[in-house]
């Protein structure tokens, strides 16, 4: 490919490990291509030099040479508590690339401390512990589980840039790890399919139908299990976060072919 990433000898780079071994400036430039200029301009930041007035970096790449993992952080202010965009990518053992975590925050929106419990300890998206009061407030504000702020509606745009990035590495597909039910449905909308968990997602949809196993558990026993939650993606996801499955939401893995829509819908005509 003419626009492929290359090392100093001119050989095409096909992995994050290869990018991480580049000189720092080249490495940062490669990962910078994941974000459109409009993301920086939206906050009055020069896309070519994403620093604040004091010269502090607003776009940070955490990629150690010799490793196949990278964390990318963009903040609108250096002292901002939350990133605007956070992406964690890794090489897989079979030479593919996986998106381990992908977060977009509107820094000007209200914050809900669902990421910390009452002791100030990390909840790890509610898997280690929960901040029920913050979760209730987030639910009422229209957020989904794990969200500390509303998003910027940039995910579809960012996906296009990511597909270009993947293509430049010589790949035709990549993998994703949805950490919650609503994330899996969102990835479906973006054209992803399941490498594992399709039957589970189909069962969840069927179990939320009137008379189904999960439908009957929407008994109002908690704010996250109110009758009617079955009708929306967000409602179902909060119920699952609340333990309605009887087990954590795990063992769901997805993939995306560059430029192709898999057409998968486990929740047909879903309302968010």
N, C-alpha and C positions, 0 to 999 in steps of 0.2 A: 504494500500500500504506500502511495506517495506521501500520505500524511501520517504515516506510522511514527511512533516514538522510536528513536535510535540511540544507541550508546556511542561512546567516543570512537569506536572502530567502525561505526556505520551499520552495525547489525540491528535489526528490528527488535524492539523490546516487547515481550509478550506477557509480562507478569508485573505485579506490584513490586516484587523483590528486585526486578530489573530497574524499575523507576527509582526505587529507594537507594540504589547504588550510584545514581547519577550525582554530579556535583549539586550542592544545595540549591543554587539558583535555578538550574534546569529541573530539578525535582519539584520545587515549589511551582514553577511555571507549568509543569505537566498537570499537577493537581489543581492549579488555578483554573485550568480549562474546563473544570467541572461546573463552574458557576458562571452564569451570564453576567455581562457588564451591568445589566439593569438592576441586579440585586444590590450591587454596590452603589449605583447612582441613586437608588431609591432613598438611601440614607445620607446622601450628599458626600459620598466617599469616592475618590478617584480610583476607578477600576485598575488603572495601571500601577498605582502606588497606594494600596490599601493600608494606610497608616493614619493616625489622628494628628492633630496639630502639634503634638509633642513628639511625634515620630514613633509612637507605640504601634506595634503590629495589630491589625484587626483581622487579618487572615493568617491563620497559623496551621502549619502542616507538621504533624507529629509522625515522622516516618524514619525509623532507625535503619541505617544501612545494614545489610545482611539479614533483614527480616522481610516478611511478605505481608505486612499489615500497615495500615495508615489510618490516622484519625485527622479529620479536617474540621477546623472550627472557624466560623466567621462571626464576629461580633460587630454591632453598630457603634459600640463604645468599648474601649479597652477595659473599663471597670464594670461593664455590664454583668449582672449575675448569670444571665442565660445567653447562650449562643443564639444567633438568628438562624444559622444553619450548622448542623453537626452531622458528619458522615463518618462511619467506621466501615472500612473495607478490608478484605483479606484474600490472599491466595488460598485456594483449597488444595488438598493433597493430590487431586487429579488434574491440577493445572487449570482450574477455572477460577473465576472471581466471584466472591459472595459479598452482598451488602448485609452487614451484621446489624447496623442501626442507622436510621436516617430520621432526623428530627428537623422540623422547621417551626420557628416561633415568631410571632408578632411581638416585638419587644415593647410596643406601645399599648398592648392589651393587659387587662388585669391578670395577676399571677395567683395561682392556686398551689399551695405547698403540698401537693400529693406525693412529691418525691422525698419528703421527710416525715417521720412520725413525730409524735408529741415530745419525744426525747431528742429530736434533731438528728436521728439516725436515718441513713438512706433506706428507702423502702424498696429500691430496685424494681420500679414499676409495679409495686404492690405485691411482689413475689416473696419478699422477706418479711415485710410488715405493712401495715396500712395506716393512713391518716384519714379516718372515716369522715371527720368534720370537713376536711379540705375536699375530699372526694364528693361529698354531698353538694358542696358549693360549686364544684366544677361541673357536676351533673346538671345542676339547675342553670348554670351559665351556658350549657350547650356543648361542653367539651366531652371528649371521649376519654376512656381510662388511660392513665399515663401522661396526659397532656397537662403541662403546667400553665400554658398559655394557648390561646387560639393560634391557628396557623396563618400563613400568608397566601394560601391558595397558589403555591408555586410548584407543587410536587410534580404535576404533569410536565411543566416546562423544564424542570430540573432533570426529569427522566430522559428527555430528549438529548440534553447535554451529556448525560451519563452514557447513553447508548453510543453517542459519537466517541466518547472516551474509550468505551469497550472495543469499538471497531478499530480504533487506532492501535489497540493492543493486539489486534489480529483475532479477536474472539467474535463469535456469532451469537453467543448467549451468555447470561450470567445468572447467579442464584440470589435469592433473598430469604431472609429469616423474619417472617411476620411474628411479632411478639404478642399480638392480641388479635381477637376475632375481627375487629373493625379494620385492622391493618391488612389482614388477608383479603377482605372484601375490597379494600381500596386498591390493592395490587391487582386483583382480578379486573377492576375497571381500567387499569393501565395495560391490560393485555397479557398478564402473567398466568401461568398454569401451575399445577401442583406436581412436584416430584414425590411428595409424601403428604398425606393428610386430606386428599380429595374426598375419600369416603367419610372421614370424620366431619368435614365441613358440610357435606350433603346430609349426614345424620342430624347435625345441629339444626339445619333448616327444617327438616322433617319433624324433629322433636319440638320445635317452636310452633308447629301448626296446632290449631284448636284441638284439644284432647291429647296432644302429645306430651311426652314425659317432661320436657322443660317448660312447656306451656302451663302445665298444672302446678309447677313450682313457682310461678309468678303469682304469689299469694299475698303480696303486700307485707310480708314479714320483715322486710328491710326496705329502705328507700330505693334500693337497686333492683328490687324484684316486684315492682308494681305491675298490676295487670295492664296490658297494652305495650309493655316493653318489647314484646315479640315482634311488633310491627316495624321497628326501625333497627338499622345497623347499630347505632349508638346504644339503644336500649338493650339489645341483646348482649353487646359487648360489656356493658356495665354489669349485667346479670351474671355473665361468665366471670368477670373480675371478682364478683361477690361470691363465687364458688358454686354457682348453680349446677355446674357439670359434675360436681363431686370430685373433681381433680383439676390440676392446673391446665391451662391452655398450652399444650406442648405438642411436639411431633408433627408440626405443620411446616413444610418446606416448599419453596416455590422457585420458579425459574422464568426467565423472559428471553425469547428470541428477539434479537435486534431487528426492529422494523416490522415485527409481526404481532398481531393481536390473536391470542389463543382462543378468545371468545368464550371463556369459562365464566359461568354464573351459578354459584351455589345458592345465592339469594336473589332469584329473578325479580326484576322491577323493584329492587331494594330502595327504600327511602332512608336517607342518612339519619 
